[in-house]
Amino acid sequence: MSKSLIQKYNVPGPRYTSYPTVPYWENEEFQYDLWIKSFKKSFSESNASEGISLYIHLPFCESLCTFCGCSKRITKNHSVEQPYLQAVLQEWKLYCNEMDEKPIIKEIHLGGGTPTFFSIKNLEDLLNGILKTGIKAENFEFSFEGHPNNTTKEHLQKLYDLGFRRVSFGVQDYSETVQKAIHRIQPFQNVAKVTYWAKEIGYTSVGHDLIFGLPFQTIENIVDTIEKTKSLKPDRLAFYSYAHTPWIKGNGQRGYKEEDIPKDEEKRKLYEVGKALLSSNGYHEIGMDHFAIDSDSLFKASKEDKLHRNFMGYSHSKTQMMIGLGVSSISDTWYGFAQNVKDLDDYYQLLEWEKIPVFKGHILSQEDLKIRKHILNLMCQFETTWEHSENYMPEILSQLQEMENDGLIKIEENKLKVTKSGKPFLRNICMAFDLRLKRNAPKTQLFSMTV
């Protein structure tokens, strides 16, 4: 990748887990009743044919990782577990009250925070409480995020017994210097232990999350981390770019200096070296920032053009409806988005008033829906097509012309295809389709850098 292209396209940009992106939601026009209407419409259309997905946010962590951009609450007090999970079940009940039939549950993902902060018994009670009110889809997939330092074999076994077959472990980097900087100390032995346990128990997809661009991270660190990762043979990998956004994340990302963080060409080289190592060890690049071996469902979905992307990231199966439960969670009906309140006390109060605890959102216009489809196509299949009736396309194509000249894309009549050289700039290509971003360019930096 040329230095000139990196310098040219390394600008702030969204990661496109949704369109419109959260900063461009029309929150002032969002109404609770419109959200419920959107929910009912989507549920009636998709429950019988696809089922629904559930994302459950479990926000508690015992210590703060300074690289993390998730909504979390730091505590060592485990008495917070039961009241929180009771509240999540109450929220689920409120959604169920709006359904005219039993939900068919296709996906459940436990995210955080640290899901394995919670005791086995409490997690079991939560999941049984959800499942007793719904029907498991025949092809269901349940997954969770595990912290290598506190995931026990009992956690893995109980969740397996409840139907979980996919787990991802946050690794980030094995360098002690990097781990100290991001306040995430976890020896390789801890990761190896939980990975072997998961495989022994029978999990069919074990994933590791790695990050490039962390403070003090070097090429030697990337090579060492991927060599160690290779020895454990996870089925899939997320190899994310560190999103340095201290103006959003607060003091957590101010524990090191700007000059400690790799940037531009230096940062991109970390990715290119890591990607080459992964490729030489049988990992295929899937969409953006993801890799999988031949036998993993994510790779198979990419080959069959069935890859999907939402607020949970990439998935091998699609559901139109995704309900986010828990503080700060985001729900998606395809026609609208809604985010829960971020403050725990507010969350509890709204549920006590028997109100689904959303506080902002966006109902998509017809134009939004079409642009959303284009961006989803690009993110999942690296190509998209359009109709002649889409009268905003000349505006988009004019911006794409320079990217075509740079060899990032190929345009033929009503079709765009991302080239191999263009894949590292996928976020930039999607930005050309982002009409809301173009029509209202931010005056301050809202997003992390694209490269």
N, C-alpha and C positions, 0 to 999 in steps of 0.2 A: 504494500500500500504506500503510495507516494506521500512524502512529507507535505507537499503542496495541497493535496486533497484533504489530508487531516486538518491542516490549518484552515482550509476553506470551509469545511463542513462541521468543524467542531464548535457547535453553537448550543445554547440551551434548548432542550426539546423534550416533549413528553415521551413516556414509555408505552403509551397507548394500550393500557388494559381496559380502556373504555373510550368511546367517542359520543358526545363531547367529553373532553378531559375535565376533571373536577373543578379546576379554576374557572372554567367556562360554562358551568351549570347556571341556568337562570333561576337562582335560588329565590329571587324576589317574586317570581311568578309561580313558584312551587306551592301546591296546596295538598294538605293531607288527604282530602277527599279524592283529588285527581290521582294521587298515588295508589289509593285503594282501588279505584276504578281500573287503573293500569294493571294492578296485581290480579284482579278478578278476570280481566280480559285474557291475560297471558296464561293464567292457570287453566281456564276453560279450553284454551286452544291447544295446550301442550302437555297437560298432565297425563292423559291417557296414551298419547303417542310417544312421548319422550321421558316423562317423569320430571322431577325437579332436583336441583342441587342445593345443598346446604353448606354454607361456610359458617363455622362457629368460632368466634374470636375469644380466646382465653388469654387475658392480658397480663397475668401476673408473672413476674420474673424475680429471682432472688438477688440478682445484681444487674447493673446497667452495662450493656455492650455499646460502646461509643459509636460504632459504625451503623447502628440499627435505626431505621426510620419508621418502625412500627409503633402503633399506639400501645403503650405498656404502663404498668404500675409496678414499681419496685418495692418488694416487701419480703420479709422472711416469716411473716405471720400467716400460717396456713389456715387459720380460722376463717379467712376470707373466702375459702373455697365453696362451702355449702351455700351461703347466701347468694353468691354470684350464680352458681349453677341453677338454683331455684328460680332466680330471675330470668335466666335464659329459657328455662322450660315455660315460664309464664309468657315470655315473648312468643315462643313457638305456639302456645295455646291461642294467643290472640290472632296469629296468622291462620291457624287452623279454623278459627271461628269464621273467617272470611272465605273458606273453601266450601264448595257445594258437594264435594266427595272426598274420600280419603286420598291423601297425597301418595303418589308413587315415588319413592325416594331412590334416585339413581346414584347420587354422589353425596358423600359427607366428607368434609375436610376440616380437621381441627388445626387451627393456626394460632398464632400468638404474636407477642408474649411467648410463654413457654407452656405448651399443653401438658408436658410431663412434670410441671410444677404440681399438678393435681394428683391426688391419691388415686390408686386403682379403683377403689370402691366408689369414689365420687364420680370418676369418669364412667364407670359402669352404670351408675344410677342415671347420669345424664343421658347416655345413649339409649338405655332401656326406656327412659321417659319419652324420647323422641320416637323411637321405633314402634312403641306400642300404639301410637296414634296414626301410623302410616303403614305403607306396604313396601317392602323391599322390591326394587325392580329385579328382573331376572339377571341382568348384566350390571348389577350395582358395583360401584367402586368406592371404598372407604379408605381414606388416607389421613396421615397426621404428621406433624413436625415434631421431631424428637431432639432434645438436647443431649448430646453424648455424655455429659457429666451427671445427669440425673435420671436418664431413662433406664429403668431396671428391666431385668428379664421378665419379671412379673407384669410390668406394663405391656411389654411386647406380646406376651402370651395371652393376656386378658383381651387386649384389643384385637388380636388375631381371632380369638374365640367369638368375638362380637362381629366378625366379618371384615376386619381391616386386612388388606393385602399389600398396601403400599405405605412406605415410611420414608421420610427424608430427614437427614441429619445435617445440621448446620456445622460446617467445618471451617469455612472462610480461608484459613491459611495455617500451616503448621510451624511457621517461624515464631520463635519465642519473642523476638523483638516486635513483630507485628501484633502478636497476641497481647502483649503487654500494652501496646499503644491503643488497641481497640477494647481492652479490658475483657478479653474472652480467653481465659487460660484453660486449655483442654489438651492434654497430651494425646499423641497418636494412639497410644494404647487404649484410651477411652473410646475413641472412634472405632478402632478395630474390634473391640469387645462387643459393642452394640450392633455393629454390622454383621459379625459372625452369628450373634444370637438371632438376629432377624432372619438370616438365611437358614439357620438351623431350624427355626420354628416353622418356616414355610412361606415367608413373605415373597411374593412374586416380583416385586419391584422395590429395590432398596436404592435410594438416591442420596447423593451428597451435594450440598450447596457450597460452592467456592466463589470467592470474590477477587477480582483484580482491581488494582488502583488504590489499594489500602495504604495508609501511612507507613513509610519506611520499606515498602515492599519492593523487592528486586527480582530480576529475571531468575536468579539462583533460587529465590524463595518459591517462585512459580514452578520451576522444574522439580524442586524437592517435593512440593505439595502434590503435584500430579504423579510423580513416581510413587509416592506413598499411597495415593489414591488408587493407582493402577494395581497395587498389590492386594487391595481389598475388593476389587472388581465390582463396584456398584453398578446397577443396571442403567441408571440415568444420572446425569449431572446437570446442575444449573451452574453456569460460569458467568456470574453477573459483574457488571461494571459498578464499582462503588459510587453511589450517588452522594456527592458531598454537597449538602444543602443546609448548612448551619443556620441560615436565616429562617428556615422552617422548623428544623428539628430541635433548636434550642441548644442549651449548653452541652448536651451529649456529644455533639460533633465539634466541640471547641476544645477538646482535650489534647490537640496537637496543632502545629503551625501549618499554614498554607504551604510553605516550602517543603514540608515533610511528605506531601502527597504527590505521587507521580502524575504528570499532566501531558496532554497532547500526544506527541509521537512516542514519548517514553512510556506513557500509559498504554497506548495502543500496541506497543511492542510486547508488553506483558500478555495481552490477549492473543496476539498472533503466535507467540511462542507456545502458550498454553494450548491453543486450538490445534496447532500442528502436532503436539505431543498426544493430545486426545485422539486425533484422527489416526495417528500411527498405531494407536492401541485399540482400534476397533470401535471408536465412538463417532457417531454420525451427527453432524450439526442439524438441529431441528429448530426451525423458526429462528428466533432471536435469543441468544444466550443459553440455549439448551442443547444437550447432547445425550445420545442414547445408543445402546448396543442393539444388534439386530433383533434380539428376542423381546425387547421391551415394547410395550403397547404404544408408547409415544412414537417410536420409530415406525411401527406398522401403520399407525394413523397418518403419519406424514406421507408415507408411500401411497396410501389409499385416498389422499385428499380429504381426510376426515378430522384433521387437526382443528382444535377449537381454542379460543383464548378469551379469558374474562379476568375478573379481579383476582382470581386464584392462580392466574398464570395460564400455561398451556395445559390442555387436557386432550385425551384421545377420544373423548365422547362429548357430544353437545347436548345441552339442555337450554331451552329458551329462558327458563325461569331459574334464577339463583337467589335464594333467600339468605341474607346475612344476619346471623344472630349474635348478640353480644355487643358490648360497648364499642363504638366507632365502626362497626361492620357496615358494609355497603351491599345493598340488594339491587338486583337487576331483573327487570321483567321483559327486557328487550325494548319495550316502548318507553321505559322510564328507569331512572336510578333514584335511590334514596339512601342517605347515610344516617346511621344512628348517632345519637349524642355521644360525645367523647368523654364527658365527665361521668364518673361512676355514680355519684349521688343523684345527678339528673336522670340517669338511666333508671335507677331504682324508683325514683319519684314518679316518672311517667308510667312505669309498669304498675305502680300502686294505683294510679288513676285509670288503669286498664286501657292504656293508649300505646300503640306500637311506637317505640321511642325514636322515630326519625325526626331530624331537625332541619335537614336541607335535602335538595334533590333537583331533578331535571326531568321534564317530560319531553321526549324527542319529537321534533318536527319531522315532516316528510323528507325534507332535505337532510336532516340529521341522520335519519334511518338509512338513506342511500349512501351518504359519506361513511357512516359506520361500517357498512358492508364492504366498501372498498378498502378501508383500513384493515378490517379483519381478514380480507382476502390476501392483502399484501403481507400481513404479519404471519399468516399461516401457510399460504401457498406461494408467496413471492410473485404473485401476478394478480391482475384484476381486469375486468372488461366493463364497458359502460354502454348505455343506450344513447342514441342520437338525441333523445328528448331531454337528456340531462344538460340543461342549458348553461350550467356553471363550468362545464368541462373545458371550454376554451381558456378560461381564467386559470384553471389548474394546469393545463397543458403548456401554457406559456411559461410557467415557472419550472416545469419539468424539462424544458428544452435544454437548459444548461446541464442538467444531470445526464441527459442523453448524450450530449457532446462530450461529457467526461467519462462516458462508458459505464455509467452506473445502472442504466435502464435501457430497454429497447421498446419503442412504441410502434405498433403497426395498426393502422386504422383505429379500431375501438378497443385495443388491447395493450396493456403494459406488462412487461416482464422484467423482473429485477435480475441483473446479471450477477455472475459470481463476484465480480469486483464491487458490485453495488450492495451486496449483503451487509457489509459492515456499516453501511450508511442507511439502513432500513428506516430508522427513526426519521431521518431527514427526508426520505422519499414520502413517508406518510405525512409529514408536515406540509408537503405541497398540496395534499388533499384536505388539510385541516382548515376549512373555510372560516371557522370561528376564530382561530388563531390569527389568520391572515387579516381578517377584517377588524380585529381589535388587538393589535400587537401589544404585549405587556410592557409597561413602563419600568417595571422592576423585574429582576430575575425570579421566575417562578419554578423553573425546571433545572435538573442536573444537565451537564454537558452530554452531547450525543456520542462523542467518541471517547 
